[in-house]
Amino acid sequence: MADTLIIVPPARIEAIGSGSVMETIQEQIISAFVAAMSVITIANGYNCNAGQNIFRCKKNLDPAELPAVVLWPGIETGERRASGYQYCDMKLGVEAHALFGGANPSIIAAKLLGDLIKAVFSQSITTLADEIVYESGGTDTYPDAGEVAIGAKVTLSVKYYYLIGNPYSQ
């Protein structure tokens, strides 16, 4: 008997995530990082209130949205383990952006970088990750004349596992 291809009628197609209750281990980790970045506030001893505005993969921020944190989940590599697990290493970019006013943007960028590192490593973000490693950080661009904001970014290596063939379960 030949394999049969079943085509779902268009009226029954739903967007991924609409009504879905299952989240992959990767998505659970990213969601935990989103929640954890909310600690970046002056009241918690940080240099700005970027934790009050958190976005995922937002390229263009309006100055009215600043200060803010933006998370950029990146590529994941995997390694099959004999124990029945897929061991993964996901790159995660976490940016902080703020207005610099009359201050030197380099000084503000350094403070933002410090805030990001402190927020990541001063708390237990998730028990789903085996290890969170700081790979790089800083800023590679500075504002041109007329620009009002500066940002800094950390790139993290987030290591975790899931059952082979089942990214929803550890």
C-alpha positions in Angstrom: 0.0 0.0 0.0 1.4 3.4 -1.0 1.6 6.3 1.5 -1.3 8.6 1.4 -0.9 12.4 1.5 -3.8 14.0 3.4 -4.4 17.7 2.6 -6.2 19.7 5.2 -8.9 21.9 3.8 -8.0 25.6 4.1 -10.9 26.3 6.5 -9.3 24.1 9.1 -5.8 25.6 9.0 -4.8 27.4 12.2 -1.8 29.5 12.9 0.8 27.7 15.1 0.2 28.7 18.7 -3.5 29.4 18.4 -4.8 27.3 21.2 -1.7 25.2 21.5 -0.8 24.4 25.1 2.5 22.6 24.5 5.7 24.6 24.4 9.1 23.2 23.5 11.9 23.2 26.0 13.5 25.9 23.9 10.4 28.1 24.1 10.1 27.6 27.8 13.7 28.7 28.3 13.2 31.8 26.1 10.0 32.7 28.0 11.9 32.4 31.3 14.5 34.8 30.0 11.8 37.3 29.0 10.4 37.1 32.5 13.8 37.3 34.2 14.8 40.5 32.4 12.0 42.4 34.2 14.4 42.7 37.2 16.3 45.4 35.3 14.9 48.5 37.1 16.5 51.3 39.1 14.5 50.1 42.1 16.4 46.8 41.9 19.8 48.4 41.8 20.2 48.7 38.0 21.1 51.7 35.9 17.9 52.0 34.0 14.3 50.7 33.8 14.8 48.6 30.7 13.0 45.7 32.3 9.7 47.5 32.1 9.7 47.2 28.3 10.7 43.7 27.0 10.3 42.6 23.4 11.2 39.6 21.3 12.9 40.1 17.9 11.9 43.8 17.5 14.3 45.6 15.1 13.0 49.2 15.4 12.3 50.7 18.8 10.6 54.0 19.1 12.3 56.4 21.5 9.0 56.4 23.5 9.6 52.6 24.1 13.0 53.2 25.8 14.6 52.0 27.9 13.9 48.4 26.7 15.2 44.9 26.5 15.0 42.9 23.3 15.7 39.1 23.1 16.9 37.5 20.0 16.8 33.6 20.0 19.3 32.3 17.6 20.4 29.1 16.0 20.5 25.9 18.0 23.0 23.1 17.5 22.5 19.7 18.8 24.4 16.5 19.7 22.7 13.2 20.2 23.7 11.5 23.5 23.7 7.8 24.1 21.5 8.4 27.2 18.5 9.0 24.9 18.8 12.8 25.0 19.4 15.5 22.4 21.9 18.0 23.9 21.4 21.5 22.5 23.3 24.7 22.5 21.1 27.7 21.6 22.6 31.2 21.0 20.6 33.9 22.7 21.1 37.6 22.1 19.9 40.0 24.8 20.0 43.7 24.1 19.3 46.7 26.3 18.6 50.1 24.8 18.2 53.5 26.4 18.2 57.2 25.6 21.6 58.8 26.4 20.6 62.4 26.7 23.6 64.6 27.3 25.7 61.7 28.6 28.5 60.1 26.6 26.9 57.1 24.7 29.9 54.9 25.4 29.4 55.3 29.2 25.7 54.5 28.9 26.4 51.4 26.7 28.9 50.2 29.3 26.2 50.6 32.0 23.7 48.7 29.9 26.2 45.9 29.3 26.8 45.6 33.1 23.0 45.6 33.7 22.5 42.7 31.2 25.4 40.6 32.7 24.1 41.2 36.2 20.5 40.3 35.3 21.6 37.1 33.6 24.0 35.8 36.3 22.6 37.1 39.5 19.4 35.1 39.5 18.3 31.5 38.7 16.5 32.1 35.4 15.4 28.5 34.7 16.1 25.0 35.8 15.6 23.8 32.2 19.1 25.0 31.2 22.2 23.0 32.2 24.4 26.0 31.6 24.4 29.6 30.5 27.7 30.9 29.2 28.6 34.5 28.4 30.2 34.5 24.9 30.4 38.2 24.0 29.0 41.6 24.8 29.1 45.3 24.2 28.2 47.5 21.3 29.7 47.8 17.9 27.9 50.9 16.7 27.6 54.3 18.2 25.0 57.0 17.5 25.3 59.3 14.6 24.5 63.0 14.9 20.8 63.4 15.7 20.3 59.9 17.1 19.2 59.8 20.7 19.6 56.1 21.8 22.4 53.6 22.5 22.3 49.9 23.0 24.5 47.0 24.3 24.1 43.3 23.7 25.2 40.1 25.3 25.4 36.9 23.3 24.8 33.8 25.5 25.2 30.1 24.9 22.3 28.4 26.6 22.8 24.6 26.9 19.9 22.2 27.6 18.6 18.8 26.6 15.4 17.1 25.6 14.3 13.5 24.8 15.4 12.5 21.3 12.5 13.2 19.0 10.5 15.0 21.7 11.6 18.7 22.1 8.7 19.1 24.5 10.1 16.9 27.3 13.3 16.5 29.2 
